[in-house]
Amino acid sequence: MGWSIEGRRVIVTGGNAGIGRAAAEALSNAGALVTIAARNRAKAGMAADAIESSSGVPVDTLEVDLADLASVRAAADTFLATHDDAAVLINNAGGMFGRRGSTVDGHERTIATNYLGPFLLTQLLIDRLRACSPSRIINVASSGHGYAKEGIRFGDFEWTDRYRMMEVYGHSKLANILHARELERRYGPDGVHAYAMHPGLVRTSIGRGGDSLRISLAVRFAGPRMRSPEEGADTAVWLATEDPLPEPCGGYFEDRTEARSSRHARDDEMARRLWDETEALVMTRTDESGTAS
Ligand SMILES: NC(=O)c1ccc[n+]([C@@H]2O[C@H](COP(=O)([O-])OP(=O)(O)OC[C@H]3O[C@@H](n4cnc5c(N)ncnc54)[C@H](OP(=O)(O)O)[C@@H]3O)[C@@H](O)[C@H]2O)c1
């Protein structure tokens, strides 16, 4: 049977703004039942209402702060209790920060928002994605993964030493690509296929939180050459909807084709080690009595 997104459930993190919103809109127009997962309930509701009124297809919202692991767990519990289907998960939400910051869990905020939160969300939804297979997971990564010149820094994964915005961002985006690769190795045989993609240089709010002059200047000079959010979302939407399944599964795409990635992004051993170390970081929850589960 062919793949169709019509009437199937698609979760888009950060679906309230930028590339995620454009993807949510395109998928809703294609007949998907979109869940906008976002940290700001009001912004998510406004986006959902606007998309729903133009597509005529119901859009709902899910509150999640990806930089807060308890919030990710609560969001996954809510989603699983309120929805049966899960056809596509688009891990799109992300950020870039000029200065080092820590999350409520004590993690570095770029790595937490862009990688640890999405990793945990994906793992908490994986059994549902498997039960609903064929299904797909799409990680919005970036060509900026090339800034991670040393690959994954297992010795200082959260950049306690020498924080540099583009390197930390690139590191988190390399993790997104390796995550997709390892997801495919583990769950591809169950019919859950994973991809990473680069949206191009897109005119959005990323990094405009006010703490990086460098981003503001880059946007000012690159502005006219930047893509619209709709253009930036195109490959993610294509990966979510294309039939037959885009190949290679587990690959890294740009402009609807497999793209060149760094040698680290193709390192299966690094992907496996990253998975194991991430699991140890985020999957263990300790209850009040100190028992891990
Ligand atoms: N723009 C580019 O040129 C470009 C290039 C390569 C890759 N990317 C990637 O594209 C993805 C989308 O970025 P964008 O350019 O569309 O930026 P954007 O307009 O700033 O959108 C980012 C989205 O992520 C959400 N988000 C940020 N932190 C979050 C958190 N802790 N919990 C939940 N949601 C959170 C934002 O929510 P709020 O509205 O609440 O802030 C927003 O919905 C990112 O993964 C980024 O790395 C972008």
The ligand as a Gaussian input file, in Angstrom:
#p B3LYP/6-31G(d) Opt

LIG

0 1
 N       16.938000      29.692000       9.761000
 C       17.970000      29.100000       9.223000
 O       18.687000      29.682000       8.370000
 C       18.309000      27.695000       9.594000
 C       19.398000      27.066000       8.947000
 C       19.730000      25.758000       9.278000
 C       18.970000      25.082000      10.224000
 N       17.930000      25.699000      10.859000
 C       17.162000      24.948000      11.853000
 O       15.794000      25.094000      11.610000
 C       15.066000      24.845000      12.809000
 C       13.967000      25.878000      12.959000
 O       14.568000      27.149000      13.134000
 P       13.977000      28.483000      12.495000
 O       15.023000      29.030000      11.630000
 O       12.621000      28.263000      11.975000
 O       13.972000      29.421000      13.792000
 P       12.798000      30.170000      14.583000
 O       11.955000      30.972000      13.684000
 O       13.489000      30.856000      15.714000
 O       11.919000      28.977000      15.149000
 C       12.423000      28.147000      16.143000
 C       11.265000      27.393000      16.753000
 O       11.785000      26.573000      17.810000
 C       11.039000      26.856000      18.984000
 N       11.810000      26.638000      20.192000
 C       12.981000      27.230000      20.547000
 N       13.349000      26.813000      21.773000
 C       12.397000      25.939000      22.180000
 C       12.197000      25.177000      23.346000
 N       13.053000      25.239000      24.386000
 N       11.115000      24.377000      23.443000
 C       10.235000      24.310000      22.428000
 N       10.341000      25.021000      21.290000
 C       11.418000      25.829000      21.181000
 C       10.638000      28.321000      18.841000
 O        9.602000      28.618000      19.748000
 P        9.322000      30.143000      20.244000
 O        8.518000      30.775000      19.155000
 O        8.610000      29.950000      21.529000
 O       10.685000      30.788000      20.402000
 C       10.221000      28.322000      17.389000
 O        8.954000      27.750000      17.245000
 C       16.095000      24.849000      13.937000
 O       16.349000      23.515000      14.339000
 C       17.333000      25.429000      13.288000
 O       18.523000      24.953000      13.869000
 C       17.592000      26.986000      10.566000

